[in-house]
Amino acid sequence: MSDQARNYVKQLPRSRATAAQKKFLFFVADYNNLKAGCAWPGLQTLAEDMNITTRQVRNLLTQCEERGLIEWTPGLGSGNLGRFVFVDLRAAKEEQKEEQKEERKEEIPYPAIRKEPGTLNPEPKTEDQHAWGALGAEHDTIRKWIAFKDNIRHEIGEEEWIDWLRPVYFLKMLDHNHVLLAAPPNNGVIKGYKKREGWIRTRMLKEMGTTCSLTKYPEPCELEILSRTSPEWAEVANRLNRKKDSARVTA
């Protein structure tokens, strides 16, 4: 989750959001990724988290959009990776980037900006370089997830392993302590996971230091679009494309 997003929602005055709208925004903030600047929970996931209907979630979303608090881009296909963006946080982030850019222009000598031969001044790091640096941590989490999955396999037995755990795989880290898992659009798999979700989250928090949530397998077109947003999503797409059959992914 993003503490920045939660703190932002907490400080919203009554004039900007009702109690019901703030509650909705709090649940969205739980999935917010600070680096990406957005959240990807499905509407059904939010409805289950809040113990309300999907229709009520849509109504709250519409109200928050009309008040300029959040923007939502629907997901494509059955994966339903809708994209939520807190409008004020995005504006603040863009403003901060502009300020940093101006500061770098003042601090970096003219030859370094022009990249003239012989200069020893390094180029400022780009956002992509920072994002690639985060991939090492994600790869480490993937290894931990595979080991964790093998451990609980022996506890739940082969029947449950085959029925629902085997098709569930690691999709992406949404935050440093939140893992997004993916499953096929199969009611049996999803029900099996939901039945064990509380137990899995408790075990993951204890053994991996992370919590988790579940979404559906992203469609190829969704991966193609998301891979353009950041190197992290591009790595997700490359990892999944290396698998001939996504339903057989063991991670």
Secondary structure by P-SEA (a helix, b strand, c coil): ccaaaaaaaaacccccccaaaaaaaaaaaaaccccccbbbbcaaaaaaaacccaaaaaaaaaaaaaaccbbbbbbcccccbbbbbcaaaaaaaaaaaaaaaaaaaaccccccccccccccccccccaaaaaaaaaaaaaaaaaaaaaaaaaacccccaaaaaaccccccccccccccbbbbbbcccaaaaaaaaaaaaaaaaaaaacccccccccccccaaaaaaaaaacaaaaaaaaaaaaccccccccc
